[in-house]
Amino acid sequence: MGKSKREELNYNLLRSADYTNLYVLKRLIATINIIINLAESGDQVAMSILIDLKTVLGEYQREESPLTDRQIFALRMSLIEGYSQAEVAAVLGVTQKWVSRIILLGLEAISKQLCREAGHGDT
């Protein structure tokens, strides 16, 4: 039986994981649970991406995460847990616009770190 359209989109997203593209990076973080499932089923690309994401999100202590605690919190809550930026802002005691900036700066830091580790230099 063929893959569903959603499975095909996720498959294509993984195969074209461009850490310099902040939109792609954001989608990868938002679909981390799918990536975890694929990695657990033996998908090598998903395993590699999962290690990269977990490293920069501070789950592996191979190196210091390039992110601040606030950036990790905002990225996890908004992209992985599905809370709105307004909800994250209320918890952090800042505006929604500031949460948006925290997320953007976090994505940029992740992109730079992953590109540096891949030997592509800074973005």
Secondary structure, DSSP 8 states (H G I E B T S, - for coil): ----HHHHHHHHHHHT--TT-HHHHHHHHHTHHHHHHHHHTT-HHHHHHHHHHHHHTTSS-SS--SS-HHHHHHHIIIIIS---HHHHHHHHTS-HHHHHHHHHHHHHHHHHHHHHHTT----
